[in-house]
Amino acid sequence: MAANIFTRICSRGFLRSYVSKSQLHFDPLNPMQSRVVSNSGLANNTIFEYLFKSFGTTAQKYDSDSVSCWKCGVTVDLKKVLFCNHCEVVQKPKYEVDFFEIFCLKRTFEVDTRELTKKFRLLQMQLHPDRFSQKSEDERQISAGYSSLLNQAYKTLSSPLERGLYLLQIQGHALSDEGEIIMDPEFLSEIMEINEEIYEVEDHESLQRIQTANDIELENLFRKAADYFRNNDWESARECMAKLKYYSKIQRRIKEIEHELVEKEN
């Protein structure tokens, strides 16, 4: 039921249906910096900021896309509205919204993290709780809910591992634990050997050697994962992500050992 409003916001045709040509300065090379230049009270706002306030998404479980505003009772179309057009209060967020949809991104493993960060900051600026400090308690709580949702979505999509696991989940191929996949005994034996090496390491040089080898494995597996996701090869993607979870645990353990070695030297 999640409304794909952000995809529509990214469409110039959608912009034209709501903003007159005299109001819109459209930058084809950088649409996010297009500006509304003549609407009262909106001067110097980016078009993304203007449309997000007017035609955002929502957040809680509803049986219909049209509901009554929680404050004034006016009908609100949840496919288009973040703020009530009548009383202008923020509407309750919908926590089941697709994380990719929030940032107007395609459901793909390969994400431009710079663009993701840019969109996250724009949304965060509009919905940060500080902007609602003088509003009612209900509005402050709703804003806090949006902030939490945005942070969770950004954290998930900015991490290749978490992004891949999330993509599997929303496509109906969730991988909750590595144990769900029957791994090659040779692979498991290799993982055990690496962990034993880490346990026995005594100096930075030895640890660096293990880290370099692990980084190479991670890079190769992430490259394979991108191919599997691109080709909708879900079983291979699940197996690849399961392997990545093992190597990611090794990566975290390496960082822990590095910290311990530094502490010993001090």
Secondary structure, DSSP 8 states (H G I E B T S, - for coil): ----HHHHHT-HHHHHHHS-TTTEE--TT-GGG-EE-SSTTTTTEEHHHHHHHHH---BS--SSSEEE-TTT--EEETTT-SB-TTT--B--B-TTS-HHHHTT--S-S---HHHHHHHHHHHHHHH-GGGGTTS-HHHHHHHHHHHHHHHHHHHHHHSHHHHHHHHHHHTT-----GGGS---HHHHHHHHHHHHHHHH--SHHHHHHHHHHHHHHHHHHHHHHHHHHHTT-HHHHHHHHHHHHHHHHHHHHHHHHHHHHHHHH-
